[in-house]
């Protein structure tokens, strides 16, 4: 769909999807994710002054025209975690990765949703991510009387 501009010309309107997927580098599995309203505004260029459409969402601080690497992100998260008085050895990029998904799983009680949102293939990995111990699973099982 085209939109008429103030100058009388036309430009293509970009539609930002509600959801997208990213392929995990390690496993090659597609992982779905939502695109928040703030993310949509950023993609449309309305939230960052002077941003071009081809700019990286997370530009590198040391390499012009490149995106932040995994190590740069980990260092930033480490700084932020320290700023709010959390422990960087227990709270980092890996633990933050599962936070929202774990809350979804807890609220909905849907283990499969958790597995899909994190791109996990094995039940053992899913259980490990959730921090479910064998004793916890047995306790839950004992509470259900069939």
Backbone as CSV, one residue per row, in Angstrom:
resi,resn,N_x,N_y,N_z,CA_x,CA_y,CA_z,C_x,C_y,C_z
1,UNK,0.846,-1.177,0.000,0.000,0.000,0.000,0.891,1.238,0.000
2,UNK,0.524,2.239,-0.786,1.290,3.479,-0.856,0.638,4.557,-0.002
3,UNK,1.440,5.488,0.458,0.973,6.595,1.284,1.364,7.895,0.601
4,UNK,0.431,8.851,0.524,0.729,10.146,-0.087,1.513,10.984,0.922
5,UNK,2.629,11.549,0.468,3.470,12.367,1.348,3.014,13.820,1.310
6,UNK,3.561,14.639,2.226,3.209,16.068,2.291,3.588,16.783,0.997
7,UNK,4.637,16.309,0.325,5.087,16.944,-0.915,4.255,16.509,-2.121
8,UNK,3.270,15.631,-1.893,2.405,15.202,-2.987,2.864,13.926,-3.669
9,UNK,4.064,13.447,-3.347,4.543,12.197,-3.931,4.010,10.996,-3.167
10,UNK,4.424,9.835,-3.569,3.997,8.610,-2.895,5.213,7.846,-2.419
11,UNK,5.064,7.182,-1.297,6.108,6.285,-0.805,5.426,5.008,-0.329
12,UNK,6.145,3.924,-0.386,5.575,2.646,0.041,5.469,2.625,1.559
13,UNK,4.339,2.170,2.066,4.166,2.019,3.514,4.704,0.649,3.894
14,UNK,5.546,0.658,4.905,6.089,-0.605,5.383,5.203,-1.145,6.488
15,UNK,4.868,-2.410,6.384,4.080,-3.062,7.417,5.029,-3.894,8.271
16,UNK,5.022,-3.641,9.548,5.858,-4.398,10.475,5.015,-5.529,11.048
17,UNK,5.524,-6.736,10.919,4.780,-7.904,11.405,4.723,-7.936,12.933
18,UNK,3.752,-8.655,13.440,3.576,-8.853,14.883,4.615,-9.838,15.422
19,UNK,4.964,-10.821,14.586,5.901,-11.869,14.996,6.894,-12.140,13.877
20,UNK,8.020,-12.714,14.260,9.012,-13.123,13.276,9.746,-14.334,13.842
21,UNK,10.704,-14.835,13.108,11.528,-15.940,13.599,12.985,-15.622,13.314
22,UNK,13.827,-16.230,14.102,15.265,-16.128,13.894,15.789,-17.556,13.952
23,UNK,16.785,-17.848,13.151,17.356,-19.186,13.155,18.543,-19.201,14.104
24,UNK,18.491,-20.123,15.061,19.587,-20.225,16.017,20.856,-20.660,15.305
25,UNK,21.942,-19.963,15.572,23.205,-20.286,14.935,23.712,-21.655,15.390
26,UNK,23.555,-21.953,16.654,24.094,-23.182,17.224,23.355,-24.426,16.727
27,UNK,22.008,-24.367,16.695,21.217,-25.557,16.380,20.589,-25.537,14.995
28,UNK,20.484,-24.344,14.387,19.813,-24.235,13.097,18.297,-24.253,13.212
29,UNK,17.783,-24.248,14.435,16.331,-24.278,14.655,15.734,-22.882,14.560
30,UNK,14.540,-22.779,13.955,13.860,-21.480,13.942,13.230,-21.214,15.313
31,UNK,13.362,-19.982,15.801,12.804,-19.603,17.095,11.891,-18.395,16.877
32,UNK,10.604,-18.531,17.205,9.687,-17.403,17.012,9.855,-16.352,18.105
33,UNK,9.548,-15.101,17.767,9.550,-14.043,18.769,8.554,-12.976,18.362
34,UNK,8.075,-12.228,19.361,7.133,-11.147,19.089,7.901,-9.861,18.818
35,UNK,7.291,-8.982,18.063,7.870,-7.660,17.826,6.996,-6.671,18.593
36,UNK,7.567,-6.066,19.621,6.811,-5.167,20.490,6.489,-3.862,19.766
37,UNK,5.608,-3.080,20.354,5.260,-1.782,19.772,6.486,-0.876,19.700
38,UNK,7.325,-0.907,20.739,8.558,-0.100,20.728,9.475,-0.558,19.596
39,UNK,9.540,-1.846,19.380,10.349,-2.385,18.290,9.821,-1.958,16.932
40,UNK,8.502,-1.940,16.788,7.887,-1.493,15.528,8.188,-0.022,15.267
41,UNK,8.112,0.801,16.325,8.426,2.228,16.167,9.875,2.405,15.736
42,UNK,10.770,1.620,16.333,12.177,1.714,15.975,12.362,1.332,14.512
43,UNK,11.728,0.237,14.087,11.864,-0.223,12.696,11.324,0.811,11.712
44,UNK,10.296,1.556,12.105,9.748,2.598,11.247,10.566,3.882,11.299
45,UNK,11.564,3.934,12.178,12.446,5.093,12.255,11.892,6.230,13.090
46,UNK,10.796,5.983,13.819,10.186,7.084,14.561,10.697,7.209,15.996
47,UNK,11.530,6.279,16.452,11.956,6.352,17.847,13.401,6.809,18.016
48,UNK,14.173,6.831,16.940,15.573,7.225,17.051,15.860,8.283,15.996
49,UNK,16.171,9.485,16.455,16.438,10.586,15.533,17.716,10.322,14.738
50,UNK,17.658,10.561,13.443,18.827,10.404,12.596,19.127,8.977,12.186
51,UNK,18.273,8.027,12.565,18.490,6.627,12.216,18.084,6.375,10.769
52,UNK,18.908,5.620,10.057,18.565,5.213,8.698,17.915,3.838,8.738
53,UNK,17.139,3.517,7.720,16.448,2.227,7.678,17.406,1.034,7.634
54,UNK,18.620,1.245,7.122,19.555,0.124,7.017,20.517,0.052,8.209
55,UNK,20.283,0.869,9.238,21.113,0.807,10.440,20.826,-0.479,11.213
56,UNK,21.835,-0.943,11.914,21.665,-2.111,12.779,20.853,-1.722,14.009
57,UNK,20.044,-2.636,14.493,19.289,-2.402,15.723,20.254,-2.216,16.889
58,UNK,21.320,-3.014,16.912,22.346,-2.914,17.940,23.698,-2.710,17.253
59,UNK,24.035,-1.460,16.904,25.291,-1.208,16.186,26.511,-1.438,17.084
60,UNK,27.594,-1.856,16.460,28.838,-2.088,17.174,29.378,-0.765,17.709
61,UNK,29.984,-0.816,18.870,30.607,0.365,19.447,32.034,0.537,18.924
62,UNK,32.600,-0.532,18.368,34.001,-0.471,17.949,34.213,-0.658,16.450
63,UNK,33.241,-1.216,15.743,33.398,-1.456,14.306,32.314,-0.701,13.541
64,UNK,32.702,0.330,12.823,31.759,1.153,12.063,30.967,0.321,11.056
65,UNK,29.653,0.497,11.044,28.797,-0.187,10.083,28.512,-1.639,10.408
66,UNK,28.979,-2.136,11.538,28.752,-3.526,11.945,27.787,-3.568,13.123
67,UNK,27.306,-4.762,13.432,26.428,-4.930,14.595,27.235,-5.388,15.799
68,UNK,26.628,-5.238,16.985,27.284,-5.689,18.219,27.458,-7.196,18.161
69,UNK,28.583,-7.634,18.655,28.833,-9.065,18.733,28.318,-9.627,20.054
70,UNK,28.345,-10.930,20.144,27.888,-11.626,21.348,28.653,-11.163,22.584
71,UNK,29.950,-11.009,22.447,30.790,-10.589,23.578,30.447,-9.168,24.032
72,UNK,30.234,-8.252,23.057,29.862,-6.876,23.415,28.539,-6.871,24.180
73,UNK,27.570,-7.650,23.718,26.284,-7.726,24.406,26.444,-8.260,25.818
74,UNK,27.245,-9.296,25.967,27.459,-9.889,27.290,28.098,-8.877,28.244
75,UNK,29.057,-8.094,27.735,29.699,-7.079,28.585,28.697,-5.999,29.006
76,UNK,27.823,-5.579,28.072,26.802,-4.575,28.407,25.843,-5.102,29.472
77,UNK,25.371,-6.324,29.284,24.448,-6.918,30.260,25.137,-7.022,31.618
78,UNK,26.407,-7.385,31.628,27.166,-7.476,32.873,27.171,-6.125,33.601
79,UNK,27.396,-5.043,32.860,27.395,-3.699,33.448,26.009,-3.371,34.005
80,UNK,24.955,-3.637,33.226,23.591,-3.327,33.665,23.210,-4.131,34.902
81,UNK,23.607,-5.396,34.928,23.302,-6.262,36.073,23.970,-5.717,37.330
82,UNK,25.211,-5.290,37.211,25.925,-4.715,38.360,25.272,-3.409,38.818
83,UNK,24.778,-2.618,37.849,24.155,-1.327,38.181,22.903,-1.499,39.044
84,UNK,22.217,-2.617,38.907,21.000,-2.833,39.705,21.246,-3.839,40.835
85,UNK,22.518,-3.980,41.182,22.936,-4.799,42.326,22.535,-6.259,42.244
86,UNK,22.593,-6.829,41.035,22.413,-8.270,40.891,23.787,-8.908,40.741
87,UNK,23.834,-10.200,40.782,25.081,-10.933,40.702,25.354,-11.344,39.249
88,UNK,26.403,-10.812,38.620,26.692,-11.130,37.218,26.999,-12.605,36.970
89,UNK,27.404,-13.321,38.008,27.705,-14.745,37.797,26.427,-15.584,37.699
90,UNK,25.308,-15.063,38.197,24.041,-15.801,38.086,23.031,-15.125,37.164
91,UNK,23.189,-13.821,36.942,22.256,-13.081,36.095,23.015,-12.504,34.907
92,UNK,22.792,-13.077,33.749,23.494,-12.629,32.547,22.643,-12.870,31.317
93,UNK,23.268,-12.831,30.151,22.524,-12.970,28.901,21.788,-14.302,28.834
94,UNK,22.405,-15.357,29.333,21.772,-16.672,29.231,20.551,-16.782,30.144
95,UNK,20.660,-16.298,31.376,19.515,-16.385,32.280,18.404,-15.424,31.848
96,UNK,18.779,-14.249,31.313,17.770,-13.298,30.851,17.014,-13.826,29.638
97,UNK,17.660,-14.666,28.844,17.049,-15.225,27.642,15.760,-15.968,27.976
98,UNK,15.746,-16.600,29.119,14.593,-17.438,29.440,13.564,-16.775,30.356
99,UNK,13.834,-15.567,30.850,12.977,-14.954,31.854,11.526,-14.809,31.403
100,UNK,11.281,-14.122,30.285,9.906,-13.911,29.831,9.245,-15.238,29.481
101,UNK,10.004,-16.104,28.827,9.453,-17.392,28.420,9.077,-18.229,29.649
102,UNK,9.898,-18.174,30.695,9.588,-18.922,31.919,8.323,-18.376,32.570
103,UNK,8.142,-17.050,32.549,6.921,-16.458,33.108,5.691,-16.871,32.300
104,UNK,5.837,-16.951,30.984,4.738,-17.414,30.130,4.380,-18.851,30.484
105,UNK,5.412,-19.673,30.624,5.192,-21.087,30.941,4.510,-21.241,32.291
106,UNK,4.954,-20.457,33.265,4.375,-20.534,34.605,2.906,-20.109,34.591
107,UNK,2.602,-19.036,33.849,1.236,-18.521,33.792,0.314,-19.458,33.011
108,UNK,0.790,-19.931,31.864,-0.052,-20.748,30.996,0.063,-22.239,31.299
109,UNK,1.145,-22.625,31.964,1.353,-24.040,32.253,1.612,-24.850,30.987
110,UNK,2.167,-24.195,29.963,2.361,-24.858,28.685,3.844,-25.071,28.425
111,UNK,4.306,-26.271,28.719,5.710,-26.611,28.565,6.132,-26.574,27.091
112,UNK,5.243,-26.967,26.201,5.567,-26.971,24.766,5.791,-25.545,24.245
113,UNK,5.005,-24.583,24.729,5.197,-23.188,24.323,6.586,-22.722,24.746
114,UNK,6.974,-23.050,25.957,8.302,-22.704,26.471,9.376,-23.289,25.567
115,UNK,9.205,-24.554,25.213,10.172,-25.257,24.375,10.302,-24.591,23.002
116,UNK,9.179,-24.242,22.401,9.190,-23.605,21.079,9.804,-22.208,21.118
117,UNK,9.457,-21.420,22.135,9.943,-20.048,22.224,11.451,-19.955,22.464
118,UNK,12.025,-21.000,23.034,13.470,-21.012,23.242,14.204,-21.835,22.199
119,UNK,13.450,-22.501,21.315,14.081,-23.299,20.271,14.742,-24.552,20.808
120,UNK,14.154,-25.116,21.859,14.722,-26.318,22.473,14.095,-27.557,21.853
121,UNK,14.913,-28.577,21.597,14.411,-29.790,20.965,14.168,-30.930,21.935
122,UNK,14.954,-30.991,22.987,14.874,-32.127,23.903,14.144,-31.740,25.183
123,UNK,13.358,-32.660,25.684,12.646,-32.440,26.937,13.634,-32.206,28.082
124,UNK,14.759,-32.909,28.042,15.766,-32.756,29.099,16.283,-31.312,29.150
125,UNK,16.505,-30.717,27.979,16.976,-29.328,27.927,15.917,-28.383,28.471
126,UNK,14.672,-28.643,28.106,13.563,-27.798,28.547,13.438,-27.839,30.062
127,UNK,13.496,-29.028,30.623,13.393,-29.208,32.070,14.562,-28.527,32.775
128,UNK,15.763,-28.631,32.192,16.948,-27.997,32.781,16.802,-26.470,32.771
129,UNK,16.299,-25.925,31.665,16.090,-24.471,31.574,15.105,-23.983,32.619
130,UNK,14.057,-24.734,32.834,13.047,-24.339,33.808,13.507,-24.542,35.242
131,UNK,14.562,-25.321,35.421,15.067,-25.569,36.766,14.209,-26.569,37.517
132,UNK,13.550,-27.446,36.781,12.711,-28.462,37.423,13.597,-29.631,37.823
133,UNK,13.555,-29.968,39.091,14.308,-31.106,39.598,13.380,-32.310,39.649
134,UNK,13.945,-33.493,39.717,13.144,-34.715,39.755,12.183,-34.703,40.941
135,UNK,12.670,-34.221,42.070,11.817,-34.152,43.269,10.619,-33.237,43.057
136,UNK,10.850,-32.089,42.363,9.757,-31.161,42.065,8.710,-31.833,41.195
137,UNK,9.164,-32.559,40.184,8.240,-33.225,39.260,7.415,-34.273,39.995
138,UNK,8.065,-35.030,40.882,7.339,-36.058,41.642,6.323,-35.429,42.598
139,UNK,6.706,-34.307,43.206,5.798,-33.604,44.120,4.547,-33.114,43.369
140,UNK,4.738,-32.567,42.197,3.610,-32.104,41.376,2.731,-33.283,41.006
141,UNK,3.362,-34.395,40.632,2.618,-35.584,40.235,1.785,-36.134,41.396
142,UNK,2.337,-36.088,42.599,1.635,-36.612,43.774,0.403,-35.775,44.134
143,UNK,0.384,-34.514,43.706,-0.745,-33.635,44.016,-1.962,-33.905,43.144
144,UNK,-1.770,-34.663,42.065,-2.882,-34.948,41.163,-3.359,-36.368,41.409
145,UNK,-4.598,-36.456,41.822,-5.173,-37.735,42.187,-6.060,-38.246,41.063
146,UNK,-5.632,-39.343,40.455,-6.434,-39.960,39.381,-6.860,-41.338,39.761
